[in-house]
Amino acid sequence: MIYADNAATTKMSEAAARTMTSVMNDVWGNPSSLYSHGQKAKETLEKAREEIAAVIGALPREIYFMSGGSEADNQAIRSAAELGRKNGKKHVVSTAFEHHAVLHTLERLEKEGFEVTLVDVHENGIVIPSEVEAAIRDDTCLVTVMYANNEIGTVQPIREIGEICRRKNVLFHTDAVQAVGHIPVNVADDGVDMLSASAHKFHGPKGVGFLYVRRGVRLLNLIEGGAQERGKRAGTENVAGVAAMAEALKESSSKMADNAARLTAVRDRLIEGLGKIPHSALNGDPSRRLPGNVNFCFEGIEGESLLLLLDDRGICASSGSACTSGALDPSHVLLAIGRVHDVAHGSLRLSIGEDLTDADADYIVRSVGEVVEYLRGFSPIWRDLTSGKREFIL
Ligand SMILES: *Cc1c(COP(=O)(O)O)cnc(C)c1O
């Protein structure tokens, strides 16, 4: 099997899995218990908090453990909105290609009387900082812009946006789920107030993540109960998951530069090969993108059929995000960068991992080329395109 869907989830690293089992077996006490068996679990938790904080340039007490990226996004946005509500500021700036954990939370806020401005992400999938600045108003309580897009991989000018938010005195949250562990992220340098991350996107376990919250920013508690996570996130901590997350993050950070160089080379090999397929186009900026992300549109085909036929050839890929594939709506990300419905339907996302070889990449290119040609063979849209009844867009 060739796994090229690392943006959906990654395989746990051996070290993370080892850490997880050893904590589950040996440090299974409740961190809130006062006897030493419980305190050992508390120490494991706090050591993980220190290690994670060190990787992203935060203080340990600025890290709040949560169930993953979705919860962290909800928590960050809800907290900023609550602060805004108290101060009579009910306006949020974001983009149309955020993850649904952000977009759906913003839709909820709109129902509660907030206004949301979505800045343009342009054809290349990159936000322009001055446009974020222009969207900020006196009543803006939050800017939330993702670090790197999960479908097209484009990396946003977070540092510039952070600088603007600081100058304008507006809270800045970034969904960094695709960035952390893959590209350098430093909360101090980037000037972010809140940052979401999820372990299963960097070879840690599923169901655990963290939210960085700059000290002084008041977090809302969405889950009532015990006093865990400084009273902000009740519930007995996922000690084994957190320890494994810290292990995975240390490992991916230490290998980051080497991995990125290798991945970028394989990514560009894929982009070059797939670009030779007639009437195809790369989605998102060719270079300002995650080292492992490739996303193409092929005119005249359905992405879903392409995926199923690639699966028959042992290739795991995606047509958009895992959350929307299965639904027949085209990707909101591709629509946001201006792809029309028909073209957006024929999309393919390959999010490659460190183990993908050049030979694997060549096999993918060959397979995609053959499958696209096969599907076009009985596509009515393709027939109309080639007979001139419809005009080619790509
Ligand atoms: C995967 C993902 C999430 C959701 O994270 P979970 O841990 O699966 O809840 C949020 N944002 C982005 C950009 C993602 O890629």
The ligand as an SDF file (V2000), in Angstrom:
LIG
                    3D

 15 15  0  0  0  0  0  0  0  0999 V2000
   -7.2760   17.5790   10.9940 C   0  0  0  0  0  0  0  0  0  0  0  0
   -7.5050   19.0240   11.1220 C   0  0  0  0  0  0  0  0  0  0  0  0
   -8.2970   19.5510   12.1560 C   0  0  0  0  0  0  0  0  0  0  0  0
   -9.0500   18.6760   13.1210 C   0  0  0  0  0  0  0  0  0  0  0  0
   -8.1970   18.0210   14.0130 O   0  0  0  0  0  0  0  0  0  0  0  0
   -8.7600   16.7530   14.8320 P   0  0  0  0  0  0  0  0  0  0  0  0
   -7.6850   16.4530   15.7960 O   0  0  0  0  0  0  0  0  0  0  0  0
   -8.9820   15.6750   13.8350 O   0  0  0  0  0  0  0  0  0  0  0  0
  -10.0290   17.2040   15.4960 O   0  0  0  0  0  0  0  0  0  0  0  0
   -8.4230   20.9080   12.2470 C   0  0  0  0  0  0  0  0  0  0  0  0
   -7.7940   21.7340   11.3910 N   0  0  0  0  0  0  0  0  0  0  0  0
   -7.0220   21.2780   10.3950 C   0  0  0  0  0  0  0  0  0  0  0  0
   -6.3360   22.2310    9.4960 C   0  0  0  0  0  0  0  0  0  0  0  0
   -6.8510   19.9100   10.2180 C   0  0  0  0  0  0  0  0  0  0  0  0
   -6.0930   19.4640    9.2250 O   0  0  0  0  0  0  0  0  0  0  0  0
  1  2  1  0
  2  3  1  0
  2 14  2  0
  3  4  1  0
  3 10  2  0
  4  5  1  0
  5  6  1  0
  6  7  2  0
  6  8  1  0
  6  9  1  0
 10 11  1  0
 11 12  2  0
 12 13  1  0
 12 14  1  0
 14 15  1  0
M  END
$$$$
